[in-house]
Amino acid sequence: MTTSSDVTTETVGTEAGDARVTWHPARRARLVLAASHGAGGGIEARDLQALARVLPAHGVTVALVEQPWRVAGKKVATPPKTLDTGWRGIWPALTGPGLPVVSGGRSAGARVACRTAAELGAHAVLALSFPLHPPGRPERSRAGELLGSGVPTLVVQGGNDPFGKPEEFPEGSYELTEVPYGDHGFAVPKKAEITQEEAVAIVTDAVVKWTGSLA
């Protein structure tokens, strides 16, 4: 384990290989938000980093999780079943602090969180940029994964996400917050009516409010 300021990084062995967890602790934590990355990037994503900066002040410890394929330096994500295996292997470390764990992630990481939430006993699910379907292929819907999470779920989705715009999502018991003009990475064009900083603040404000409502 390595430490920098209050941030610690832990390597966790799983059946899919070594994963890595970077902890951003809250001083008086009541929840842990465990959030993983998508298939095309890592925990440096703007939304994950913003949540790690903001949530600890609101009583939520943030654990940013790097899947084994990413730790191994591979450029292409492993298949969904292998991602789920990695997440299961990481879970005991996430529950280590003895607090309820919100299972989360962006894109492919959101799918993993939804698929495994009930099995692992997640307190809730945070789905950032949930990939409802491949770009241009709405008939290949993954709505079943989202609707089947079995726990309170918040989706935060860009208004121009090619993997699924907010209006494409089916009715369900989850909550959905739209980031206007945002793409799959919540980037907004310069001509948008909101700045990039405001777009990211919509993400963090929604998650702060939602986590504050979780019993």
Secondary structure, DSSP 8 states (H G I E B T S, - for coil): -EEETTEEEEEEEETTEEEEEEEE--TT-SEEEEEE--TT--TT-HHHHHHHHHGGGGTEEEEEEE-HHHHTT-SS---HHHHHHHHHHHHHHHTTTSS-EEEEEETHHHHHHHHHHHHHT-SEEEEES---S-TT-TTS--HHHHHT--S-EEEEEETT-TT--GGGS---SSEEEEETT--TT----TTSSS-HHHHHHHHHHHHHHHHHH--
